[in-house]
Amino acid sequence: MPLTPADTSAIVLTLKLASVTTVLLMLIATPLAWWLTHTHVRLRAAVTALVSLPLVLPPTVLGFYLLVLLGPQGAVGQWMQQLGLSTLPFTFGGLVVGSVIFSLPFAVQPIANAFAAIGMRPLEVAATLRASPWDRFASVAVPLARPGFITAAVLTFAHTVGEFGVVLMLGGNIPGQTRVLSVAIYDHVEALEYADAHLLAAGLVAFSFLVLLMLGRYSGHWQRTPT
Amino acid sequence: MSRIEGWFRTTLGDFSLDADFSLPSHGVTALFGQSGSGKTTLLRLIAGLSRAPGRLVVGGEVWQDDTVFVPTQRRALGYVFQEASLFPHLSVRANLEYGWQRVPPGERTIRRDEVIDWLELAPLIALQPHQLSGGQRQRVAIGRALLSCPRLLLMDEPMAALDAGARADILPYLERLHRELELPLLYVSHALDEVARLADTLLLIEAGRIVYQGPLAAGLTRLDLPLAHRDTAATIIDATVATHDEALQLTHVVRGAVALELPGLHGLPGAPLRVRVAARDVSLALAMPQQTSILNLLPARVAELADDAPGQVLVRLALDDTVLLARITRKSAQLLGLQPGTPVVAQVKSVAVA
């Protein structure tokens, strides 16, 4: 059974959302993880908790507050309107913002764990070998934390592909704009189109399994080469 | 060349460091003390890896004072850590070149091939760090530090994590660096045999305070310092190989008027040889003994006596400018009537290469 054009569009949109979210989150999570690993300020515990919040909150709660905050009456929404920008809810941009926040812990934690596992010693060695702080970060910390970056990227991508609650609250169900895979499956089930639902759902199961399989094969890469 | 001097004062929990130091700008200085005495703390402060109020001047350049703090990466130093800490994501070659590449070509004071030669690194260069043994890794780490063209080399117990075999492999390389490099080396250790073998100058640290800084031989034999009272207390003598007795397999060494014989053939005639005499291997007589198995009988004078373990005294002996320690019983000291100035014959039962 072939995919309908609407389903194909949902798949393309989902992959686009997951890619954009992953790229943005790598850029945001890396400095945040570095700061969390190396700071000693009291604020650290609060920031760690805040970053982890999406792990425990129902996605609907997150989606609801984002909707309120970003909507025309919300603080961010009003500020954006003052700048002459349109508001984010029910747009692709809104989905990206929601996905970035929703997947933040999945990006930050593996990277922060990887930075913490490196410890101070390799960075101190690099300093005695005349590497500046930026140089140490780029030539020592990032390559040594590579497994953490890969885990973070894969988890972020997969988690975004699978998100539902935030999307529904914040993005609605606009074909080609905010109608992602999980929403499409939901629609098929509502319409009792079980065959279409199966096709997408089984595809998602297979995709998720493959992702976790790859991740499992990758993790432990450094443990096999003791130093 | 100017010296390496400065001071640091700091308190960390119940440990306080209060160290004033002035080290020669060449040769090996051993920073010696018990665990927890502050050796590593002091080394890290000198490297700028830790911070504490103080002052540090190296070769006329201020690295730290009230207004200046040069960050580690801008101090021309090499640091060898206790664990080799090679970068696991880089090959041996890339590890060696990490610091080298960050030194502007015009400021490179050392030749890459020379370092690879000295440390015999050529066979290792294409390997990955995890393929090396512990001793090989530490050799690469030493090479890596040297290639960053330091003006001061710091080593924090570089052999403490190695087994006896690997240590024996590394020591000759360190001795060679000592001979061939004009570089001051500050070497942290709590192993007296390493210090006796390598160091020229001793910096003795106890509970965060420097209790002695000066020539090694004098520091080892000062009766008011703890080293002389250790079980393994010994003197070192920087002597010169005089002749070999091939038939009896003996080496004769001399230092001034002092001549010693030791078993085995060591060095070439004219070569310097550092020998070691343990305090417990020296006994004393008032007259030259006849018909004894002891080869080395040295006329000396008692310089100082001090209480040692119960029932024992330590005697510092002067033979011109050479010093020997003898550990004898209190009873023997009384029977012989030893006092400062008493002429004696030191019977040295065993001399070893340091």
Contacts between the chains, C-beta under 8 A, distances in Angstrom:
chain1	res1	chain2	res2	distance
A	121	B	81	7.0
A	121	B	83	7.7
A	121	B	85	5.3
A	122	B	85	6.5
A	122	B	87	6.3
A	124	B	49	5.4
A	124	B	72	7.6
A	124	B	79	7.9
A	124	B	81	7.9
A	125	B	79	7.4
A	125	B	81	6.8
A	125	B	85	4.9
A	125	B	87	7.4
A	126	B	87	7.9
A	126	B	98	7.3
A	127	B	48	8.0
A	127	B	49	7.0
A	127	B	71	7.4
A	127	B	72	4.1
A	127	B	73	5.0
A	128	B	47	6.2
A	128	B	49	7.5
A	128	B	72	5.9
A	128	B	73	7.8
A	128	B	77	6.4
A	128	B	78	6.8
A	128	B	79	3.9
A	128	B	99	7.8
A	128	B	145	7.2
A	128	B	148	7.4
A	129	B	73	7.9
A	129	B	98	5.1
A	129	B	99	3.4
A	129	B	102	6.5
A	129	B	144	6.8
A	129	B	145	7.6
A	129	B	148	5.0
A	130	B	73	4.9
A	130	B	74	7.5
A	130	B	99	5.7
A	130	B	102	4.1
A	130	B	103	6.5
A	130	B	148	5.8
A	131	B	73	5.8
A	131	B	98	7.6
A	131	B	102	6.1
A	132	B	73	5.5
A	135	B	73	7.9
A	135	B	102	7.5
A	139	B	98	7.7
A	140	B	87	6.4
A	143	B	89	4.5
A	144	B	87	7.7
A	144	B	88	7.1
A	144	B	89	5.8
A	146	B	89	7.8
A	222	B	88	7.0
A	225	B	88	6.6
A	225	B	128	7.4
A	225	B	130	4.6
A	226	B	130	5.8
A	227	B	86	6.6
A	227	B	88	4.1
A	227	B	129	5.6
A	227	B	130	5.7
